């Protein structure tokens, strides 16, 4: 059981049950494990002995029984292995190292290497080593990783396309390059998809199986969960709502590169709307929000227009997916001034208003999704656990280390 469970199916199921109970209940005795899992005391004791011998769990202390007898309690040895989460953006790279419990041990952030390609791969490897040193963790204990990236990941080639802010990712097998540089397998996923995973794992969607995460910032993108599963589409482009034919003429060739919806409500479009209305007091979108607070009429009308187009997009999403809720994220989408406007519009024009929430994870949603995905992959590969407490999705494109 050092690397993976290779014992018969019945023992695998017993190991899985014990590990799930340990994660859910914390320090627990063998007798309590037997009761919690429905296993016999003998089977529970055998599994505990094997897990302890292989370093996955450890003794925590003693519990006093009702008749004066004490029992040893056990807990997960969280430092037995680590996973890596990476949020790769056009302006910064953010990595996080987490232990077996999902607790973040260390983080590192750096400006994205503008040279892109293999330079970014080596940058991620350097940040990973730095995070391991900061956490006092042996880098050899990092078992799996997951990375969120802008653009569309192609599982067949390992390339990332439509990511113009990071050059040359469409020229290399990113999965293979990461494995070579890091020494362990890494899953690659669209960053907004991972943000949806993060919201299900640690955010506001823990009880929601079907929802949409819509990120509005420089551009606009969406991650979709249906019945607890991430929806990627036939070519990995599910959720590319920038191309919804809303907010403009979908046949206008100026919208081919970024999409009609993004051209209508992305950050560049917001500034164009503001200036077109005579606004002069803001240099960027954050400034428009500041001016909104000050009562600027141009800022108010700009946000009303953006909210109206965004609400139309959310109504289209509802008609197709019928989500339990939509989570708005991104530097623009999560702003309460916009969220409140969208809610008001949906309440006024829908018989059963769509529930809309601002992302509680903010800019950390994709990073948390990456950590959760890597942790899920680790537990699945070692213990056959595909439904961990708090775990929601696994990601395609994993190449495991030998």
Helices and strands as residue ranges (DSSP letters): H 9-25, E 28-29, H 30-37, H 41-53, E 57-64, E 70-76, G 78-80, E 82-88, E 92-99, E 104-111, H 117-135, G 139-141, E 142-149, E 152-154, E 159-161, H 174-182, E 185-190, H 191-202, E 211-216, E 220-226, E 229-231, G 241-243, G 253-255, H 260-265, H 267-276, H 285-293, H 297-321, E 325-329, H 330-333, H 336-349, E 356-358, G 362-364, H 365-383
